[in-house]
Amino acid sequence: MRTVVLTMKASVIEMFLAVPQINCDVKAGKIIDPEFIVKCPAGCQDPKYHVYGTDVYASYSSVCGAAVHSGVLDNSGGKILVRKVAGQSGYKGSYSNGVQSLSLPRWRESFIVLESKPKKGVTYPSALTYSSSKSPAAQAGETTKAYQRPPIPGTTAQPVTLMQLLAVTVAVATPTTLPRPSPSAASTTSIPRPQSVGHRSQEMGEMDSWKPGSVLLDEGLVPKEELSTQSLEPVSLGDPNCKIDLSFLIDGSTSIGKRRFRIQKQLLADVAQALDIGPAGPLMGVVQYGDNPATHFNLKTHTNSRDLKTAIEKITQRGGLSNVGRAISFVTKNFFSKANGNRSGAPNVVVVMVDGWPTDKVEEASRLARESGINIFFITIEGAAENEKQYVVEPNFANKAVCRTNGFYSLHVQSWFGLHKTLQPLVKRVCDTDRLACSKTCLNSADIGFVIDGSSSVGTGNFRTVLQFVTNLTKEFEISDTDTRIGAVQYTYEQRLEFGFDKYSSKPDILNAIKRVGYWSGGTSTGAAINFALEQLFKKSKPNKRKLMILITDGRSYDDVRIPAMAAHLKGVITYAIGVAWAAQEELEVIATHPARDHSFFVDEFDNLHQYVPRIIQNICTEFNSQPRN
């Protein structure tokens, strides 16, 4: 009898504590209640239910999707406790429990998801209050109620309808775009250089973030931003098909004049709008040069097109000479750093705008920038007339600077009034990441196959020294699926694939794999090992990768190496041959790519192998950088 009574009691309590059920697509921002328990259905792991953030989620997220991402629920659904918290300045995306959450620069409100354990003395709503009368939950049988003002003493509380809430107005600041100056307002005459040094204008800092206004929460009203369809849309995450880190080098020299400077700024604003700036797509910063360069804002200062355009409007001209070379050096050394928002895997792009011609040389600074992996584009406006050519410091400067001299990286317009015509071709080119050749450096563009002698004459201790040599070389490269990839073969009379190019995609994993390679012991069939590496490693190399073979041996081969070495050369595999102790130097020269003096090395002891790491890396990079730029 006691059991029956207890069961009935529990049923009655559960009946009165009914838990609202919601659909997978319900966002936390649509629910007004600050803390509530809900029941999620199965299937909310689906990627169509967007989630923003990790642990703390933006209120634009799917409630149930966030619950799965956080691990409180699995894909079968269940009950959760949701608690609203303050908005965050940024939300970081991550992959967890089968859900890929997205990043978001900022949002007005957040929430966390907990297990559905009610607090003692806290009453949770059995029917949720929504910011709209037609809530998604209604489709799942959920009943909604009108949101009510707190009663004023001595009065009767009346329900506030949705139309009444929408009638509440708030002042919202809207950014404006600088109109393009009319052609009649600008001068078309180039001013000969050099010029006098102009004044420096004050640096523009990051703008205050605009946040929509809201009605008074202490009056029991819903924030208008929750009711506005437009404001519910989050700031764009950017175009993922154009994920680049872009720096504009703008001409602030005295000769350009104020009106043409405004035309230049208008192009920047148009580019910012066309690119769809965002953390998942392109990011853009601006550096102005005159006598000296200065950064107006870096890659992480403004992470959407709207804020970026507003900041561009406030840039003022610095004046001075047109020291482009100095500006390129500044960007190479300072701009593309992690602290400034530079992202691994996003190509670095610099667009240099030049009125007329530079007042310093650009060739050497540009070469160093290209070797750092920076894609340099030039937009030149109004070149030197015949009577002005005496002032040109470096003729044909643009072709000496850009990544390739095939016309892809340079745009020229005869007049400032034609500058707007460069918008579409420029945006198309900077987003064509497959053609951004300078993003490929000697350290991030190769498939490197180590062919390691594991014969009996090497011995266990020396074999460990060889592996350390392989490790030291590997550490110099940028390792990933899209950057440099590493593979390894060990050989004696026979051959063994230790790991292929597609086995590991991070530097720590590669270094651990090298440590785990076990010493084999046996004879020395170097020719057969080269053939094996060609078939098992380099046959699976990506078409756009440089193919490098680094062979380490301590003795003369028992088989012929000439034909396998020739096969490697014909297949475009650049071969470095490193011999130790009893290795035959004439055999190393046959194996190595021509010229042998740059690709074959001999050391008398295993312990001296490490001395050759810098030289091998230097030769690899010198050879890479000597490729023609056309």
N, C-alpha and C positions, 0 to 999 in steps of 0.2 A: 504493500500500500504506500509506503514511504517513497519507494522508487517511482511509482506512478505520479505521485504528487510533485516530486522534484522535476520529473520530465515535463509535466504540464506547466510547471512554473517557468522552466527554461523556454518552452515554446511561446508562452505569453510574452516573456521579456523580449525574445527574438522578434516577435510580431510587432511589438511597439518600437523596437530599435531597427526598423527596416533600413537597409542599406541601398541608396540609390544606385542604379545601374546606368553606365554611360557607354557610348560607342568609342571605338578606337580613335576616331578623328576629332574628338572633343579636346579643345585647347584649354589650358588652365586659365588663360586670360578671359575666357568667356564666362567663367564661374566667379561670382562675386564673393562667395563665402571665404573667409580667411583661412579656415581649417575645416576639413571634411573627410569623411570616409566614403569611398565609392567602390563599386564592383566593376572590374574590367572584363570584357569578353575575351575569348580566345582569338589568336591571330593578329595581335597588335605588334608583332615583330616585323610586319610588312614595311618595307622602306618607304611606301607612299605616305606613311604617318610620320611626318617630320619631327625630329627632336633636336633642340639646340642647347648645347652645353654638356657638362659632365658633373655629376653629383648635385650641382645647383643648376637648374634648368630655366631658360627664359620662358615666360608665360605664354609665348607664342607656340610652345611645344605641345605635342599630343601628350595628354596626361598618362595614358596607358602605355604609349610608346616609351616615355621616360621611365615608367615603372619597370619595363622589361630591360631597358638599357642599364638601369641602376642595379638590377639583380634582385629587386624586391619581389618581382613576379617573373614567371617564365611565360612562354608563348601560349600556355593553356588558360591564362587569365586568373582572376581572383580578386580579393579585397585588398585595398591599400589605404593608407592615411596620407593625405596631401596637406602640406602646410605652406602658405604663402610667405615669402621673405622679400627683402628689398631688392630692387633692380641692381644689376651688376654693370661695371664698365666694360666687361668683355666676357664672352662665353667660349670655352675651348671645346672643339669637337673631338670625339674619340670613338673607337670601335669597341663595343663591350656587349657580351651576351647576345650576339647575333644582330645587334642594332648599330648602325653607323650614325652617330650624332654629328651635327654640323656646328661650325663656329659662327659666332655673331659678335660684331663689335660692341654693342651695348643694347640693353632693353630696359624698359621702365619697371618691370616687375619680375620676380623670380618665384620658384617654388622648389621644395624638396619632397621626396617620396619616402615614406616610412612603412614599416609593417603595420597592419591594421590592428594595433593594440590601443584601445581607447584609454584616455587618462581618467583617473578617478575624479568624479565630480564635474566632468566636462560633458555637455550634451552636444552631440553632433547632429547636423540637420538630416532629417529623413527625406527631405525634398530640397534639391539644390536651387539656388537663386542665380539666374542667368542675366547677362547684360542685354540679351535680346529675348523677346517673347517667343520667337520661334527657335528654340534651341534644338541642337542635334539630338539631345537626349530624349526629346519627346517621341522620336521615332522608336526608341527602345522602351517605351512605356513609362518614361519619367514624367512626373508632373512638376510644373514650375509654378512659382508664385510671384506676384507683383512685389517689387522692392519698395519698402515703406520708409518714410522719414521717421526718425525718432520723435515720439510725441512731445509736444510742448506742454508743460503743466497747465491743466485747466482746459485743454482742447482735446478734440478727438482726432486720432491719427487717420489720415486718408491715404489710400494707396497712390503711389506715383506711377503714372503710366509711362510707357516708352516714349510716346510723342512729347510728353512734358519734359522728359530728360533730354531729348534731342533739341528742345528749344533753348536749353541752357547754352550760352555762348561763351567762348573763351578767345582771348586775343592770341594769335599765333604769328610769330615772325617768319617771313618767307624770304629766302635768299634771292637776290637778283643777279642777272647775268649782264655783264658790260656789253652794250650794243656795239656792233662792228662800226668803226669810224667810216664816214663817207669818203670816197676817193678824192673828192674836191678839197678835203680838209687836210691832206697830207702832202708833204713835199716828195718829189720823185728824184731829187738831185742827190747823188752820193757826195759825201764830204771827204776830201782827201785826208789821209792820216799821216803822221800821228796827230793826236789832239791833246788838248790840255786836260789835266786830271779834274774830273768832276767831283762833286760832293758825294759822300756816302749817305744813303738814306738808311733810316732805322730798320733793323731786321724785323721781319714779321714772324711772330710766334704762332703757336697753334691756336686756332680759334676755339672759343668756348663752344662745346657741343650744344646744339639746339635740342631742346626737349619740349614736347607739346605741353600746353597748359592743362590743368584739370580742375574740375569743380571741387567744391569743398567736401572732403570726405567726412569731416566731422558733422556735416549737415545730412549725412546719410545718402549722398548722391553718388552715382556711378561716374568714374572718370570719363570725360568725353572721348578721350583717345580710344577707350575700349568700344565705344559705340560707333566710331567712324570707320567705315570700311577701308578708307585709304590709309589711316594710321595703323590699322591692324597689320599691314604688310611690313615685314621687317626690312631693314636696309639691305640692299643687294649684296650678296656674297661675291659678286664679280663673275666675269665670264671665264669658266674653267678651260675653254679652248684657247685662251690667250694668257696663260699664266707666266708673266714676265715681270722682272724688276726693272723699272724704267726710270732713268734720270734725264731730265731736260736741262741742257746747258744753254741758257738764254743770254743773248747779247744785251748788256746794259751799258755799252760804251757811249760816250758823249755824242758821237757822230750819228747815232741812230735817231735821235730826236724823240720827243715825247709822244707824238702821234704814231710814229711807226712802232714805238715800244708798245703802245696800246694794241696795235694790230697783231703784234707778236703774242701778247697775252691772250688775245681773242683766239688765236690758233691753239694755244695751250688749253684753254677752257673747252674748245670744241673737241680736242683730242681726249680730254678727261671724260667728256660726255660720251663720245663714241666708243671708248674702250670698255665702259662698264667696270669701273674700279671696284675692287673688293678683295677680301683676304683669300678667297678661293680662286681669284683671277689675277688681273694685272694690278700692280701697285706702282705709284708714281711719286717722285720727288722732284724738286726744282732747285737748281744752282744757278745763280746769276754771276756773270763775270764782267769785269772791267779791267782795272789795274790788277785786282786780286779777286779770286772767286770766293763766294760765300753761299752757304746752304740756306735757302728759305725754309724748306721743310723736307724731311727725309721720307723713306718709304712707309713708315708706320705712323706718321703724323696724321694723315687723312686717309681713311680706308673706305670712302665711298665717293662717287662722282660729285654729289651735291656739295659736300664739305670742301672737296678739292677745288671746285670751280670758285667757291666763295673766297677761298684763300688766295687763289691766283689773282682775283680782282684787286686784292689789297697789296700786291707786290708793287714797289716803287723803284724807279730807275736809279742805279748807283752812279753811273758816269765813269769817265776815265778812258783808258786805252782799250784795245780789244785783244787781250792776252789769252788766246784760246789754248795754246800749248800748256800754259800754267794751269788753266782750268781743268784740262783733261788729266794732268798729273794729280791734281787735287782730288778729282773724282776717283781715280784709280786707287789712291792711297787711303781715302777717308770715307767715301760714300757707301760702297757696297760691303758693309760690315753687318754682322749679326745684330749688333746694338742699334743699328739704323734700320733694322727690319729686313735685311737681306735674307732670302729663303734658299735653302739648299734645294737644288733641282730646278729652280726658276732661272732661265737665262738672264744675264745682265745685259741691259741695252742702254746706250747713251745716244741721245739725239742732240747734235750740236747745231745751233742756229747762228749764222754768221752774216752780218751786214757788210758786204764788200769783201774785206780780207782781214786776216789776223795781223796783229802788230808784233807777234813773235812766231817762232817756228813750232810746227805741230808734229813733224814726222817722228821724232824720237819718243815723245810723250805718247803718241798714238800706238807706236810699236809695243811699248811696255803695257799699254792698256789691252791691246789685242792678245798679248801673251798671257795676260791675267784672265782671259776669257770674256772680255767685254766687247760686245758688238757695237761698233761705232757707226752711226749714221750722220751724214752732214746735210743740212739744208742751207744753201747759199743763196743770198738775195742781192741783186744788183752788183755784179762784178765790176772790176776796175775798167775804166775807160782808158783809151790810149795815153792821154796826158796824165793818168793816175798810176800807170804801171810801175813808175819809178819808186812808188811808195810800197809796193808789194814785197814783203820780206821773203816769202817762199812761194814761188810760182807753182801752180798745179797742186796746191796744198791739200785739197779735198781727197784726191786720189792717193796721196801719200798717207792719209790718215785712216780711210775707211777699211773695213774688214776684207772686202773684195773689190776689185776695180772693174767689175762687170756692169756697173750702173745700178745694181740693186740697192746699194747702201748710200747713194747720193741723189739728191733732188736739187735742181736749180730753178729759180724763178727770176725773170727779168725785172719784175717790179714788185714792190710790197703789196700792191693791190691785187696781185695774183697769188698771194701766199695761201689763201683759203683753198686753192686748187690742190694743194699738197696733202690735204687732210685725208682723203680716202686712200690714196696710194701709200701714205705713211702708215696709217693704222693697219692696212692689209699686210704690209711688209714686216712691221715689228711683231705682229702676231703669228707670222709664218715661222714657227719655231724650228721646223725641219730645215729651213734655209739660214738660220742664224749660225753661221759657220764659226764665228769667234767664240761661241759658247763651248766649243770643243777645244780642249787644251791637251797638252801632252800627258796630263795626269788623269784625264777623265774620259778618254775616248778610245781605249784599247781593250782587246781581249788578249791577255798575257798568259801563255802556257809555259810553266816550268817543267823541264825535262831533266830529271834528277838521277844521277848515277848511284845505284845502290849495290854496286859490286863488292866482293869480299875484300878487296884492297882498301876500300874506304874505311871500314871499321865503324863500330857503334858510336864512339865518341866523336869522330870526325863527321859522321852522318848528322849528328845533332848540330854540329857547327854549320854544316851546309843548310840545314833547316833554318837556323838563325839568320843566315845570309838571305835566304828566301823571304823570311819574315821582315827583315830590315828593308828589302826592296819593296815589298808589298805595302808597307806602312806609308810609303811616299805617295801612293795613288789614292784617288777618290773612288771608293768602291760602292757600287749599287747596280741594280738591274739596268739602269740607263747610262751609268758611267763606266768606269773600268771594271772588267770582270776577270777573275783569276781561275785558272785550272792547273792541275798538276799530274804528271806521269812519273812513275819510278820504273827504272829498268835494270835488268841484269842481262842474262841470256834471253829472258822473257820480259814482258812489259805489263804494267799494271796501272789502270786509271785510278788515281787516288781520289780525285773529284773533278767534275766537269765545270764549264763556265756557268751553267745554270743551277748549280747545286747550292751555292751560298750567295747572298746578295748584300751582305753587310761586312764591314771590315772586322768587327769582333768575331763573327762566325768564321771568316776566312782564316784569321790568325789562329783560332782554336783548332781548325781543321789541319793547318800546317803542323801544329804541335803534336797532333795525334798520328801523323804519318809514321808507320813502323819500318825499321830497317829490314831490308829483304836479304841481301847477300847473294853472291853468285858471280857470273862472268860479266863481260862488257860488250854488248852488241848495240853500239850507238846508232848505226845505220837503221837497224830494225826499229829502234826507239823513235827515230825521227818520223819514219813512215807511220808508226802507230799513233804518234801525236797528231799528224796531219789528218788521219782518219777518225780518231776518237775525240780529238779536241777541236781542231781548226775547221773541220768540215761543218761543225755546228756553230761556227762564229757568225755573228750578225754582219750583214752586208756593209753597214756603215761604220764598222769598227776597224781600227788598225790592228793587224794581227802581229803580235810579237812572241817569238819563241826564245826563251832563255835556257840554254842547255849548260849543265854543270857536270863535268867529268874529271876523273883523276887518272885516266890511263888511255892507252891506245885501243881503238875499237877492234874487236875480233872480226868484224865484217866491214864491207865497203860503205863509206859514208858519202861518196861523190854523187851517186845517182839520187839518193834520198835528199841530200842537201840541195841539189839542183831542182828537184820537184818542189821543195819548200819555197825556193826563190821564185819559181814560175807561178806558184799559187799566191804570191804576194805576201808571204810570211817573212817578216824581218827577223833574222836570226842572230842572236848574240851567243857566242860560244865562250865559256869560261872554263879554263883548264887549271888543274891543281897538280902539283908534285910531278907525277910520271906522265901526264898528258902530253901528246905529241902536238907541238905548236903548228906544224904544217897541216895537220889534220884539223885543228881549230880554225885555221884560215880558210880551209875548204868549206867547212860547215857555215862559217859566218857570212853574213850579207856583205857585199862590196860597198865601200872599201873596208877591207879586213881590219885595218888599223883602228877603225872606230867601232868595230863589232866583235873583236876577239881580244881576250884578256888572259894573261897567265900569271899565276901566283905560285911561289915555291912551297908554301905551307897553307893548310886549311885555316889556321888562325889569322891569316892576313886577308882573307876574303872580304871582310867588312870594309877594308880600305877602299875597295872599288865601287861601293854603293853610290857615293856622290857622282863619280865619273860616269857610271852607267846611266844614271838618271839624267845627267847633263847631256849625254850623247843622245838619249831618247828624245829629250825636249828640243835639242838643237836641230835634230833631223826633222822633227814635227814642224818646228817654226820656219824651216827653210822651204817648206812647200810653197809653190807659187800662189799669189793672191788674186788669181783671175778665174 
